[in-house]
Amino acid sequence: MSIHLFATIVTPTAVAANNRGEGDGSTLATLQTITRGNDQYTTVSADAIRWALREYFQHHYPDEINRTFDPDLDQYTFKDEKCSAEKFIDDDLFGYMDAKKDKDNKNATVKRRGALEVCRAVSLDPYWGDVAFGSKGGEKGKTSIHQTQMHLTAYQYTIALTPEHLKNPERASFLLDALVGIRHVGGNHSRFLFEFRPESIILRVTSDPSPWIMGCFKRMGEDVGCSELERLIQAQDVPANELFVGGKIAKTPYGKNLEGLGVQVFDGVKQAKEMAKEQLSQAGVLA
């Protein structure tokens, strides 16, 4: 029976700004948005989150990654353009595709579906259209005006991994370290910093192929709660002993309720991460 690793993360609350890299020539630096009900929410792409994980691996496992980013040249380089999930962490976790034709003009594409799945991050708070305005004067023809959309919010996203799909299942442990070590998501201009590490995290190690924990965090006044997770446990859809919860939520009434339901709750995000590793070891996934 396959063992799966799921994690839902909520970031600290901070000011988010343009997360799509260089502008397209317009005077407005926009945030990506999505509509839910009658409100708009800002969102960060799964590609940007994967970029952050790649950055972590580049700094911590420089000899074990294939694709490295040079910020001075603003480009990626490959150690081996043929790619190898056996040799490289990033090729194993994120997959690859080399689209090409052979000498007879037949399809000779080499590809691997990434073992790691990442969903798009969505803000906990509606976006009400906050915009910063700036202008620059000077010689005729050299004046400029610009606007930047801003959003004070936290973001929530979920990852899924079946370690047996990795060429080296030990890399599930590396991924857990990376999730709590993310600095910022890809595409942010250097003048913006949004800390994308977990403020709170829900980890699930299970034989159930469905996460069930996506979208568990909700804004409750000034705090962040997880009443939906409580409901799922009480309904016996999610066994409490499969869950490890850590971070700021531990000191809230929601954390205390989860503890009362039999969930292992920790003050620290890293404590919860280490317990998830231990559970994976007990399941025979990690050595």
Backbone as JSON, one array per atom type, in Angstrom:
{
  "sequence": "MSIHLFATIVTPTAVAANNRGEGDGSTLATLQTITRGNDQYTTVSADAIRWALREYFQHHYPDEINRTFDPDLDQYTFKDEKCSAEKFIDDDLFGYMDAKKDKDNKNATVKRRGALEVCRAVSLDPYWGDVAFGSKGGEKGKTSIHQTQMHLTAYQYTIALTPEHLKNPERASFLLDALVGIRHVGGNHSRFLFEFRPESIILRVTSDPSPWIMGCFKRMGEDVGCSELERLIQAQDVPANELFVGGKIAKTPYGKNLEGLGVQVFDGVKQAKEMAKEQLSQAGVLA",
  "N": [[0.85, -1.2, 0.0], [0.58, 2.18, -0.87], [2.23, 5.0, 0.62], [1.45, 8.29, 1.38], [2.38, 11.76, 1.39], [1.16, 14.73, 2.59], [0.8, 18.28, 2.8], [-0.43, 21.25, 4.17], [-0.02, 24.66, 4.11], [0.13, 27.76, 5.77], [1.12, 31.05, 5.35], [2.99, 33.71, 7.08], [1.33, 36.86, 7.79], [1.7, 39.51, 5.59], [2.81, 42.24, 3.47], [2.02, 41.8, 0.21], [3.23, 42.13, -3.13], [3.76, 42.83, -6.63], [4.15, 39.74, -8.16], [5.03, 38.6, -10.48], [7.36, 38.92, -11.87], [9.26, 40.71, -14.37], [7.84, 43.7, -15.75], [5.27, 44.28, -18.29], [5.44, 46.51, -19.81], [3.34, 48.14, -19.17], [1.92, 50.65, -16.96], [1.0, 49.73, -14.59], [1.7, 47.55, -12.02], [0.59, 44.5, -11.53], [-1.21, 42.29, -9.29], [-1.92, 38.79, -9.44], [-5.25, 37.67, -9.57], [-8.2, 36.02, -8.27], [-11.64, 35.1, -8.37], [-13.93, 34.49, -5.79], [-17.03, 33.69, -4.72], [-18.44, 36.75, -3.93], [-16.16, 38.19, -3.8], [-12.76, 39.21, -4.55], [-9.64, 37.52, -4.55], [-6.13, 37.45, -4.01], [-3.49, 35.66, -5.68], [-0.84, 33.25, -5.93], [1.26, 31.64, -8.2], [1.69, 28.07, -8.7], [4.03, 27.49, -10.01], [5.71, 29.57, -9.19], [6.05, 28.9, -6.51], [7.32, 26.44, -6.74], [9.67, 27.41, -7.85], [10.77, 28.67, -5.63], [11.33, 26.45, -4.02], [13.23, 25.18, -5.63], [15.24, 27.1, -5.43], [15.93, 26.8, -2.74], [17.01, 24.18, -2.74], [19.16, 24.61, -4.44], [20.84, 26.17, -2.88], [21.33, 24.52, -0.68], [21.89, 21.93, -1.5], [23.96, 21.91, -3.58], [25.49, 20.21, -5.23], [23.76, 18.28, -6.02], [21.76, 19.03, -7.7], [20.34, 19.71, -10.9], [19.47, 21.92, -12.38], [20.34, 25.22, -12.26], [20.04, 28.59, -11.08], [21.15, 31.72, -12.2], [21.33, 34.78, -10.82], [22.56, 37.1, -11.72], [22.79, 36.87, -14.49], [20.21, 36.29, -14.99], [19.15, 33.78, -15.76], [18.73, 30.21, -16.34], [20.91, 27.38, -16.01], [22.03, 24.11, -17.05], [23.43, 21.21, -15.6], [23.41, 18.75, -16.81], [21.96, 18.27, -19.75], [20.46, 16.17, -20.58], [19.09, 15.32, -18.41], [18.3, 13.65, -15.31], [16.59, 11.71, -13.16], [17.53, 9.96, -11.31], [20.05, 10.96, -10.58], [19.69, 13.67, -9.85], [18.11, 15.89, -7.53], [16.17, 17.86, -8.24], [15.3, 17.07, -10.81], [14.09, 14.71, -10.12], [12.04, 15.4, -8.23], [10.61, 17.53, -9.49], [10.35, 16.9, -12.16], [10.75, 16.81, -15.79], [11.05, 17.86, -19.25], [12.17, 17.26, -22.46], [11.64, 18.35, -25.41], [11.84, 17.17, -28.64], [12.85, 16.17, -31.99], [13.76, 13.17, -33.76], [16.3, 12.0, -36.1], [14.73, 11.21, -38.21], [12.65, 12.87, -38.1], [10.76, 12.14, -36.24], [8.86, 11.91, -33.2], [10.86, 12.35, -30.41], [10.76, 12.93, -27.78], [11.85, 13.32, -24.45], [10.77, 12.77, -21.24], [9.67, 13.32, -17.85], [7.18, 13.03, -15.48], [6.76, 15.16, -12.76], [7.22, 14.12, -9.4], [6.31, 15.6, -7.29], [3.49, 17.49, -6.38], [2.02, 20.68, -6.51], [-0.22, 23.11, -5.39], [-1.86, 26.13, -6.45], [-1.29, 29.06, -4.56], [-3.52, 30.82, -2.44], [-4.86, 33.87, -1.24], [-5.76, 34.51, 2.18], [-7.36, 36.61, 2.76], [-9.79, 38.88, 1.36], [-9.17, 40.89, -1.57], [-9.05, 44.3, -1.72], [-8.25, 46.21, -3.5], [-6.0, 47.87, -2.98], [-3.54, 50.23, -3.87], [-0.32, 51.44, -4.66], [0.99, 54.54, -5.63], [3.3, 56.12, -7.79], [5.59, 58.56, -9.14], [7.82, 60.06, -11.54], [9.61, 62.88, -12.25], [11.19, 65.13, -14.64], [13.26, 65.63, -17.53], [11.63, 66.58, -20.57], [9.66, 64.07, -21.98], [10.87, 62.12, -20.5], [9.57, 61.68, -18.2], [7.68, 59.69, -15.84], [5.06, 57.56, -14.67], [3.81, 55.28, -12.23], [2.04, 52.46, -10.91], [1.44, 50.23, -8.22], [-0.06, 47.3, -7.27], [-1.04, 46.23, -4.04], [-1.24, 43.95, -1.29], [-2.21, 43.22, 1.9], [-1.9, 40.35, 3.52], [-2.19, 36.79, 4.23], [-1.02, 33.72, 2.76], [-2.22, 30.59, 1.51], [-1.45, 27.22, 0.75], [-1.16, 23.9, -0.73], [0.76, 20.88, -0.79], [1.52, 17.75, -2.41], [2.85, 14.49, -2.23], [3.94, 11.33, -3.25], [6.13, 9.31, -1.92], [7.21, 6.88, -2.97], [7.17, 7.25, -5.65], [9.4, 8.62, -6.22], [12.75, 8.41, -7.44], [14.66, 8.27, -5.54], [13.54, 7.78, -2.52], [14.33, 9.01, -0.13], [14.47, 11.66, -0.62], [12.09, 12.8, 0.03], [12.37, 13.61, 2.62], [14.18, 15.71, 2.27], [12.51, 17.47, 0.93], [10.63, 18.15, 2.91], [12.27, 19.63, 4.63], [12.8, 21.75, 2.91], [10.28, 22.94, 2.62], [9.87, 24.3, 5.01], [11.85, 26.07, 4.85], [11.64, 27.96, 2.87], [12.33, 31.05, 1.36], [11.47, 33.24, -0.36], [8.98, 33.58, -2.98], [9.18, 32.71, -6.48], [9.85, 35.18, -9.01], [9.39, 37.56, -7.65], [10.09, 41.02, -7.59], [13.22, 42.48, -6.64], [12.89, 44.45, -4.79], [10.79, 43.79, -3.19], [9.86, 41.76, -0.47], [8.38, 38.89, 0.57], [7.73, 36.8, 3.09], [7.61, 33.45, 2.67], [7.57, 31.19, 4.16], [6.19, 28.66, 6.42], [3.78, 29.88, 8.71], [2.01, 28.45, 10.13], [1.45, 24.92, 9.94], [-0.05, 22.03, 8.5], [0.49, 18.68, 8.46], [0.18, 15.56, 6.86], [0.52, 12.11, 6.96], [-0.2, 9.28, 5.26], [-2.13, 6.46, 4.02], [-4.25, 7.07, 2.52], [-5.23, 8.21, -0.62], [-6.14, 10.78, -1.14], [-5.77, 14.21, -0.23], [-7.47, 15.73, 1.63], [-7.0, 17.87, 3.32], [-6.76, 20.27, 2.07], [-7.17, 23.77, 1.84], [-7.83, 24.16, 4.53], [-7.25, 26.17, 6.38], [-8.6, 29.19, 7.67], [-9.38, 32.67, 7.83], [-10.01, 34.03, 10.94], [-11.25, 36.54, 12.41], [-8.61, 38.36, 13.72], [-6.98, 36.23, 13.85], [-5.88, 32.95, 12.63], [-7.73, 30.16, 11.81], [-8.85, 26.66, 11.93], [-11.31, 25.27, 11.62], [-12.62, 23.59, 9.84], [-10.93, 21.4, 9.61], [-11.19, 20.31, 12.15], [-13.85, 19.46, 11.96], [-13.63, 17.47, 9.99], [-12.1, 15.56, 11.31], [-13.77, 14.89, 13.46], [-15.83, 13.8, 12.01], [-14.68, 11.5, 11.24], [-13.4, 11.27, 8.83], [-10.8, 11.99, 8.47], [-8.23, 10.52, 10.11], [-7.05, 11.31, 13.35], [-4.52, 10.52, 14.2], [-2.93, 10.58, 11.98], [-2.07, 13.09, 11.56], [0.01, 16.0, 11.89], [0.46, 18.94, 13.42], [1.74, 22.19, 13.45], [3.17, 25.29, 14.71], [2.08, 28.73, 14.88], [-0.64, 28.39, 15.28], [-0.89, 26.58, 17.28], [-1.13, 27.77, 19.77], [-3.62, 28.82, 19.81], [-7.24, 28.69, 20.3], [-8.08, 26.84, 18.39], [-5.92, 25.16, 17.98], [-5.8, 23.99, 20.51], [-8.24, 22.63, 20.49], [-7.77, 20.75, 18.46], [-5.77, 19.28, 19.66], [-7.2, 18.14, 21.72], [-8.71, 16.39, 20.25], [-6.97, 14.44, 19.63], [-4.88, 14.97, 17.9], [-1.43, 15.42, 17.14], [0.07, 18.22, 18.25], [2.23, 20.95, 17.87], [4.31, 23.58, 19.17], [6.22, 24.56, 17.46], [6.87, 24.86, 13.95], [8.95, 23.42, 12.79], [9.23, 21.33, 14.57], [6.89, 19.84, 14.09], [7.43, 19.11, 11.48], [9.67, 17.4, 11.81], [8.47, 15.31, 13.2], [6.77, 14.34, 11.25], [8.66, 13.31, 9.5], [9.61, 11.24, 11.12], [7.36, 9.63, 11.21], [7.2, 8.85, 8.53], [9.5, 7.36, 8.44], [8.85, 5.24, 10.19], [6.91, 4.09, 8.66], [8.39, 2.91, 6.77], [9.25, 4.35, 4.61], [11.38, 6.19, 4.69], [14.83, 5.67, 5.32]],
  "CA": [[0.0, 0.0, 0.0], [1.39, 3.4, -0.98], [2.17, 6.01, 1.66], [1.43, 9.63, 0.79], [2.69, 12.9, 2.25], [0.44, 15.96, 2.23], [1.05, 19.4, 3.71], [-1.08, 22.54, 3.89], [0.8, 25.69, 4.74], [-0.31, 29.15, 5.75], [2.27, 31.93, 5.56], [2.71, 34.88, 7.9], [0.65, 37.97, 7.13], [2.64, 40.55, 5.19], [2.37, 42.98, 2.29], [2.4, 41.19, -1.06], [3.2, 43.02, -4.28], [3.94, 42.14, -7.92], [4.84, 38.45, -8.05], [5.1, 38.02, -11.82], [8.62, 39.25, -12.55], [9.38, 41.97, -15.09], [6.59, 44.23, -16.26], [5.03, 44.13, -19.73], [5.4, 47.83, -20.42], [2.25, 48.94, -18.63], [2.28, 51.43, -15.79], [0.42, 49.09, -13.41], [2.25, 46.25, -11.63], [-0.62, 43.86, -11.0], [-1.24, 40.99, -8.63], [-2.88, 37.86, -10.02], [-6.44, 37.58, -8.7], [-9.22, 35.01, -8.56], [-12.91, 35.47, -7.75], [-14.64, 33.48, -5.01], [-18.22, 34.37, -4.23], [-18.53, 38.14, -4.36], [-14.89, 38.86, -3.5], [-11.55, 38.83, -5.25], [-8.51, 37.12, -3.72], [-4.9, 37.38, -4.78], [-3.0, 34.29, -5.8], [0.55, 33.05, -6.36], [1.26, 30.42, -9.0], [2.45, 26.91, -8.26], [5.38, 27.61, -10.59], [6.5, 30.45, -8.34], [6.39, 28.16, -5.3], [8.36, 25.48, -7.13], [10.9, 28.2, -8.01], [11.33, 28.87, -4.29], [11.88, 25.18, -3.59], [14.47, 25.01, -6.4], [16.24, 27.99, -4.85], [16.39, 26.18, -1.5], [17.89, 23.05, -3.07], [20.38, 25.14, -5.04], [21.71, 26.66, -1.81], [21.63, 23.5, 0.33], [22.39, 20.7, -2.14], [24.45, 22.39, -4.88], [26.05, 19.14, -6.06], [22.74, 17.28, -6.33], [20.7, 19.59, -8.54], [20.71, 19.85, -12.31], [19.1, 23.23, -12.92], [20.72, 26.29, -11.34], [19.67, 29.93, -11.54], [22.15, 32.77, -12.02], [20.58, 36.03, -10.75], [23.23, 38.15, -12.48], [22.44, 36.69, -15.9], [18.76, 36.07, -15.05], [18.9, 32.61, -16.59], [19.04, 28.89, -15.81], [21.85, 26.52, -16.72], [21.89, 22.71, -16.71], [24.64, 20.41, -15.53], [23.24, 17.67, -17.77], [20.74, 18.58, -20.49], [19.69, 14.94, -20.75], [18.33, 15.2, -17.17], [18.37, 12.35, -14.67], [15.9, 11.66, -11.87], [18.38, 9.2, -10.39], [21.19, 11.76, -10.15], [19.4, 15.03, -9.4], [16.92, 16.1, -6.71], [15.16, 18.65, -8.93], [14.71, 16.26, -11.88], [13.27, 13.69, -9.46], [10.86, 16.01, -7.62], [9.85, 18.45, -10.35], [10.19, 16.36, -13.49], [11.4, 17.52, -16.9], [10.64, 17.49, -20.61], [13.05, 17.69, -23.54], [10.86, 18.13, -26.63], [12.71, 17.18, -29.8], [12.62, 15.2, -33.04], [14.95, 12.42, -34.13], [16.79, 12.28, -37.45], [13.64, 10.93, -39.15], [11.59, 13.84, -37.76], [9.76, 11.52, -35.38], [8.89, 12.39, -31.82], [11.87, 11.73, -29.55], [10.67, 13.67, -26.52], [12.2, 12.64, -23.21], [10.09, 13.52, -20.19], [9.29, 12.67, -16.59], [6.22, 13.78, -14.68], [7.29, 15.41, -11.43], [6.55, 13.4, -8.31], [5.74, 16.59, -6.38], [2.38, 18.32, -6.86], [1.87, 21.91, -5.74], [-1.37, 23.87, -5.85], [-1.73, 27.58, -6.44], [-1.55, 29.67, -3.26], [-4.61, 31.81, -2.47], [-4.86, 34.7, -0.05], [-6.83, 34.28, 3.15], [-8.17, 37.82, 2.87], [-10.2, 39.47, 0.08], [-8.36, 42.01, -2.06], [-9.93, 45.46, -1.89], [-7.75, 47.13, -4.53], [-4.97, 48.8, -2.53], [-2.56, 50.54, -4.91], [0.67, 52.48, -4.4], [1.21, 55.37, -6.82], [4.56, 56.85, -7.81], [5.87, 59.28, -10.39], [9.16, 60.59, -11.68], [9.66, 64.02, -13.15], [12.49, 65.33, -15.27], [13.23, 66.21, -18.85], [10.47, 66.27, -21.38], [9.75, 62.75, -22.57], [11.49, 61.17, -19.58], [8.75, 61.54, -17.0], [7.01, 58.39, -15.77], [4.18, 57.29, -13.54], [3.61, 53.85, -12.07], [1.17, 52.02, -9.82], [1.71, 48.86, -7.79], [-1.09, 46.73, -6.42], [-0.5, 45.67, -2.8], [-2.25, 43.23, -0.52], [-1.8, 42.77, 3.22], [-2.61, 39.08, 3.65], [-1.44, 35.53, 4.33], [-1.35, 32.81, 1.67], [-2.38, 29.18, 1.86], [-1.29, 26.29, -0.37], [-1.0, 22.5, -0.36], [1.62, 20.04, -1.63], [1.26, 16.32, -2.31], [3.96, 13.68, -2.71], [3.99, 9.9, -2.95], [7.59, 9.09, -1.95], [7.63, 5.74, -3.78], [7.31, 7.71, -7.04], [10.74, 9.18, -6.35], [13.84, 7.46, -7.67], [15.28, 8.17, -4.22], [12.51, 8.21, -1.57], [14.9, 9.85, 0.93], [14.29, 13.07, -0.99], [10.89, 13.3, 0.72], [12.89, 14.3, 3.8], [14.73, 16.98, 1.79], [11.38, 18.35, 0.61], [10.08, 18.67, 4.17], [13.18, 20.7, 5.07], [12.65, 22.89, 2.01], [9.0, 23.6, 2.86], [9.97, 25.22, 6.16], [13.01, 26.93, 4.61], [11.41, 28.87, 1.74], [12.55, 32.47, 1.67], [10.47, 34.0, -1.11], [8.53, 32.86, -4.16], [9.81, 33.16, -7.71], [9.26, 36.29, -9.75], [9.33, 38.82, -6.9], [11.12, 42.01, -7.8], [14.11, 42.49, -5.48], [12.48, 45.46, -3.8], [9.74, 43.24, -2.36], [10.15, 40.5, 0.22], [7.24, 38.3, 1.27], [8.23, 35.56, 3.68], [6.66, 32.41, 2.28], [7.7, 30.0, 5.03], [4.94, 28.42, 7.16], [3.47, 30.37, 10.06], [1.44, 27.21, 10.68], [1.48, 23.85, 8.94], [-0.72, 20.76, 8.75], [1.13, 17.59, 7.73], [-0.55, 14.29, 6.94], [1.19, 10.93, 6.41], [-1.38, 8.44, 5.19], [-2.33, 5.6, 2.85], [-5.37, 7.67, 1.8], [-4.67, 8.93, -1.76], [-6.67, 12.14, -1.22], [-5.24, 14.99, 0.9], [-8.53, 16.11, 2.56], [-6.63, 19.01, 4.17], [-6.63, 21.49, 1.26], [-8.06, 24.88, 2.21], [-8.28, 24.02, 5.92], [-7.06, 27.4, 7.14], [-9.5, 30.31, 7.4], [-9.2, 33.85, 8.67], [-11.0, 34.16, 12.0], [-10.87, 37.8, 13.04], [-7.2, 38.63, 13.49], [-6.26, 34.96, 13.91], [-6.12, 31.96, 11.59], [-8.31, 28.96, 12.41], [-8.96, 25.47, 11.07], [-12.5, 24.57, 12.09], [-12.97, 22.53, 8.89], [-10.14, 20.23, 9.96], [-11.86, 19.73, 13.31], [-15.05, 18.76, 11.49], [-13.22, 16.26, 9.27], [-11.66, 14.58, 12.31], [-14.95, 14.45, 14.18], [-16.62, 12.97, 11.09], [-13.86, 10.31, 11.01], [-12.88, 11.25, 7.47], [-9.35, 12.11, 8.61], [-7.79, 10.03, 11.43], [-6.21, 12.28, 14.06], [-3.15, 10.04, 14.36], [-2.18, 10.81, 10.74], [-1.84, 14.53, 11.43], [1.0, 16.71, 12.7], [0.17, 20.37, 13.26], [2.73, 22.99, 14.17], [3.25, 26.71, 14.44], [1.35, 29.72, 15.68], [-1.99, 27.93, 15.57], [-0.86, 25.73, 18.48], [-1.5, 28.56, 20.95], [-4.98, 29.34, 19.65], [-8.28, 27.7, 20.68], [-8.17, 25.8, 17.36], [-4.86, 24.21, 18.29], [-6.21, 23.25, 21.71], [-9.3, 21.71, 20.09], [-7.15, 19.65, 17.73], [-5.06, 18.46, 20.64], [-8.23, 17.37, 22.41], [-9.2, 15.37, 19.33], [-5.93, 13.43, 19.47], [-3.85, 15.39, 16.95], [-0.16, 15.87, 17.72], [0.19, 19.65, 17.97], [3.52, 21.44, 18.34], [4.5, 25.03, 19.1], [7.11, 24.88, 16.36], [6.68, 24.27, 12.63], [10.02, 22.44, 12.55], [8.93, 20.15, 15.38], [5.9, 19.07, 13.35], [8.13, 18.56, 10.31], [10.5, 16.28, 12.24], [7.59, 14.2, 13.55], [6.31, 13.76, 9.98], [9.78, 12.48, 9.04], [9.64, 10.03, 11.93], [6.24, 8.78, 10.77], [7.6, 8.28, 7.25], [10.5, 6.31, 8.75], [8.13, 4.1, 10.75], [6.16, 3.47, 7.56], [9.35, 2.28, 5.88], [9.53, 5.2, 3.45], [12.72, 6.72, 4.88], [15.74, 4.72, 5.99]],
  "C": [[0.88, 1.25, 0.0], [1.16, 4.32, 0.21], [2.31, 7.38, 1.0], [1.76, 10.68, 1.84], [1.96, 14.11, 1.72], [0.79, 17.04, 3.25], [0.26, 20.61, 3.24], [-0.41, 23.59, 4.75], [0.07, 27.02, 4.68], [0.88, 30.02, 6.13], [1.97, 32.99, 6.61], [1.96, 35.94, 7.09], [1.66, 39.08, 6.84], [2.09, 41.24, 3.95], [2.92, 42.31, 1.04], [2.31, 42.24, -2.16], [3.48, 42.18, -5.52], [4.74, 40.86, -7.77], [4.98, 37.78, -9.41], [6.34, 38.48, -12.58], [8.55, 40.59, -13.26], [8.04, 42.39, -15.68], [6.48, 44.07, -17.77], [4.94, 45.46, -20.44], [4.28, 48.71, -19.91], [2.71, 49.68, -17.39], [1.73, 50.83, -14.5], [1.05, 47.73, -13.18], [1.16, 45.5, -10.88], [-0.3, 42.6, -10.22], [-2.22, 40.08, -9.38], [-4.05, 37.71, -9.05], [-7.37, 36.47, -9.19], [-10.47, 35.4, -7.8], [-13.51, 34.26, -7.02], [-15.83, 34.16, -4.36], [-18.29, 35.77, -4.8], [-17.21, 38.9, -4.17], [-13.77, 38.37, -4.41], [-10.45, 38.52, -4.24], [-7.26, 37.1, -4.59], [-4.32, 35.97, -4.71], [-1.56, 34.27, -6.32], [0.62, 31.7, -7.05], [2.06, 29.3, -8.35], [3.87, 26.94, -8.81], [6.28, 28.48, -9.73], [6.93, 29.75, -7.05], [7.45, 27.12, -5.6], [9.7, 26.18, -7.33], [11.57, 28.38, -6.64], [11.96, 27.59, -3.76], [13.18, 24.88, -4.34], [15.58, 25.87, -5.8], [16.8, 27.39, -3.56], [17.37, 25.05, -1.82], [19.21, 23.53, -3.67], [21.36, 25.59, -3.96], [22.16, 25.56, -0.86], [22.18, 22.2, -0.24], [22.96, 21.03, -3.52], [24.98, 21.31, -5.79], [25.0, 18.14, -6.54], [21.57, 17.85, -7.11], [21.23, 19.81, -9.95], [20.55, 21.27, -12.81], [19.45, 24.31, -11.91], [20.42, 27.65, -11.96], [20.76, 30.92, -11.21], [21.43, 34.11, -11.99], [21.24, 37.17, -11.52], [22.88, 38.09, -13.96], [20.94, 36.52, -16.11], [18.44, 34.89, -15.97], [19.29, 31.32, -15.86], [20.1, 28.21, -16.65], [21.68, 25.09, -16.21], [23.26, 22.05, -16.62], [24.6, 19.3, -16.58], [21.91, 17.89, -18.48], [19.9, 17.34, -20.76], [18.77, 14.7, -19.55], [18.4, 13.77, -16.63], [17.71, 12.41, -13.3], [16.7, 10.88, -10.85], [19.47, 10.08, -9.79], [20.79, 13.04, -9.43], [18.07, 15.14, -8.65], [15.82, 16.79, -7.51], [14.52, 17.87, -10.08], [13.77, 15.21, -11.31], [11.96, 14.28, -8.94], [9.98, 16.74, -8.62], [9.62, 17.93, -11.76], [10.89, 17.2, -14.54], [10.78, 17.08, -18.21], [11.61, 18.09, -21.61], [12.35, 17.35, -24.84], [11.77, 18.24, -27.85], [12.26, 16.12, -30.8], [13.9, 14.42, -33.3], [15.31, 12.7, -35.58], [15.74, 12.02, -38.53], [12.43, 11.82, -38.9], [10.45, 13.19, -36.99], [9.93, 12.01, -33.95], [9.91, 11.62, -31.0], [11.92, 12.44, -28.2], [11.02, 12.78, -25.32], [11.57, 13.43, -22.06], [9.85, 12.65, -18.97], [8.3, 13.58, -15.88], [6.79, 13.95, -13.27], [6.51, 14.66, -10.37], [5.83, 14.35, -7.37], [4.62, 17.37, -7.07], [2.22, 19.51, -5.92], [0.65, 22.66, -6.27], [-1.07, 25.36, -5.79], [-2.06, 28.11, -5.05], [-2.6, 30.77, -3.41], [-4.6, 32.58, -1.16], [-6.0, 34.33, 0.89], [-7.81, 35.44, 3.19], [-8.58, 38.32, 1.49], [-9.29, 40.65, -0.28], [-9.29, 43.17, -2.39], [-9.34, 46.52, -2.81], [-6.73, 48.14, -4.06], [-3.9, 48.98, -3.6], [-1.62, 51.62, -4.42], [0.93, 53.22, -5.71], [2.54, 56.09, -6.71], [4.76, 57.54, -9.14], [7.29, 59.82, -10.36], [9.13, 61.72, -12.69], [11.04, 64.14, -13.79], [12.35, 65.96, -16.63], [11.99, 65.78, -19.62], [10.67, 64.92, -22.07], [10.36, 61.7, -21.67], [10.75, 61.07, -18.26], [8.07, 60.17, -17.02], [6.09, 58.35, -14.56], [4.02, 55.77, -13.44], [2.72, 53.57, -10.86], [1.5, 50.57, -9.49], [0.58, 48.38, -6.89], [-0.44, 46.06, -5.21], [-1.64, 44.99, -2.03], [-1.64, 42.75, 0.79], [-2.58, 41.5, 3.53], [-1.64, 37.96, 4.0], [-1.88, 34.65, 3.17], [-1.38, 31.37, 2.16], [-2.2, 28.32, 0.61], [-1.02, 24.89, 0.15], [-0.03, 21.82, -1.32], [1.24, 18.58, -1.41], [2.45, 15.57, -2.9], [3.75, 12.23, -2.3], [5.45, 9.49, -3.05], [8.03, 7.92, -2.82], [7.74, 6.1, -5.26], [8.66, 8.37, -7.28], [11.75, 8.08, -6.65], [14.61, 7.23, -6.38], [14.27, 8.68, -3.18], [13.03, 9.07, -0.42], [14.7, 11.33, 0.64], [12.99, 13.64, -0.45], [11.3, 14.07, 1.97], [13.47, 15.66, 3.41], [13.62, 17.97, 1.5], [10.79, 18.95, 1.87], [10.95, 19.79, 4.71], [13.0, 21.95, 4.21], [11.36, 23.66, 2.28], [9.07, 24.6, 4.0], [11.15, 26.18, 5.98], [12.86, 27.88, 3.44], [11.62, 30.31, 2.18], [11.52, 33.34, 0.96], [10.11, 33.24, -2.38], [9.13, 33.49, -5.41], [9.08, 34.32, -8.35], [9.2, 37.59, -8.97], [10.44, 39.76, -7.33], [11.95, 42.11, -6.52], [13.68, 43.5, -4.43], [11.33, 44.98, -2.92], [10.22, 41.95, -1.71], [8.88, 40.06, 0.93], [7.69, 36.94, 1.77], [7.22, 34.44, 3.46], [6.81, 31.13, 3.1], [6.4, 29.82, 5.82], [4.89, 29.21, 8.48], [2.84, 29.22, 10.84], [1.4, 26.18, 9.56], [0.67, 22.66, 9.43], [-0.06, 19.72, 7.86], [0.31, 16.33, 7.92], [0.25, 13.2, 6.25], [0.15, 9.81, 6.44], [-1.33, 7.5, 3.99], [-3.52, 6.09, 2.02], [-4.81, 8.47, 0.61], [-5.14, 10.37, -1.91], [-6.22, 12.96, -0.02], [-6.26, 15.29, 2.0], [-8.22, 17.39, 3.35], [-6.44, 20.3, 3.36], [-7.63, 22.55, 1.73], [-8.55, 24.85, 3.63], [-8.2, 25.32, 6.71], [-8.03, 28.48, 6.7], [-9.15, 31.47, 8.32], [-10.36, 33.95, 9.64], [-10.66, 35.42, 12.8], [-9.44, 38.13, 12.69], [-6.37, 37.34, 13.45], [-6.55, 34.11, 12.67], [-6.6, 30.68, 12.26], [-8.39, 27.81, 11.42], [-10.16, 24.64, 11.51], [-12.91, 23.45, 11.14], [-12.19, 21.25, 9.18], [-10.73, 19.54, 11.18], [-13.07, 18.91, 12.88], [-14.69, 17.44, 10.81], [-12.77, 15.16, 10.23], [-12.86, 14.02, 13.06], [-15.84, 13.55, 13.33], [-15.9, 11.67, 10.73], [-13.45, 10.15, 9.55], [-11.36, 11.34, 7.46], [-8.96, 11.62, 10.0], [-6.83, 11.02, 12.09], [-4.76, 11.84, 14.14], [-2.31, 10.14, 13.09], [-1.71, 12.25, 10.6], [-0.76, 15.02, 12.39], [0.83, 18.19, 12.41], [1.18, 21.17, 14.07], [2.66, 24.45, 13.81], [2.36, 27.54, 15.33], [-0.03, 29.23, 16.1], [-2.04, 27.09, 16.84], [-1.36, 26.47, 19.72], [-2.89, 29.19, 20.84], [-5.99, 28.31, 20.13], [-8.39, 26.57, 19.66], [-7.11, 24.73, 17.6], [-5.21, 23.36, 19.5], [-7.31, 22.23, 21.38], [-8.74, 20.5, 19.35], [-6.43, 18.7, 18.68], [-6.05, 17.57, 21.39], [-8.81, 16.25, 21.57], [-8.16, 14.29, 19.05], [-4.86, 13.75, 18.45], [-2.58, 15.76, 17.7], [0.08, 17.32, 17.28], [1.46, 20.17, 18.63], [3.6, 22.96, 18.21], [5.3, 25.42, 17.86], [6.75, 24.16, 15.08], [7.71, 23.16, 12.4], [9.83, 21.19, 13.4], [7.94, 19.24, 14.66], [6.55, 18.4, 12.14], [8.97, 17.34, 10.68], [9.64, 15.07, 12.63], [7.01, 13.54, 12.29], [7.4, 12.88, 9.38], [9.82, 11.16, 9.81], [8.53, 9.07, 11.52], [6.56, 8.12, 9.44], [8.63, 7.17, 7.47], [9.81, 5.07, 9.28], [7.33, 3.36, 9.7], [7.08, 2.8, 6.55], [9.7, 3.08, 4.65], [10.95, 5.74, 3.5], [13.57, 5.7, 5.63], [15.97, 5.15, 7.43]]
}
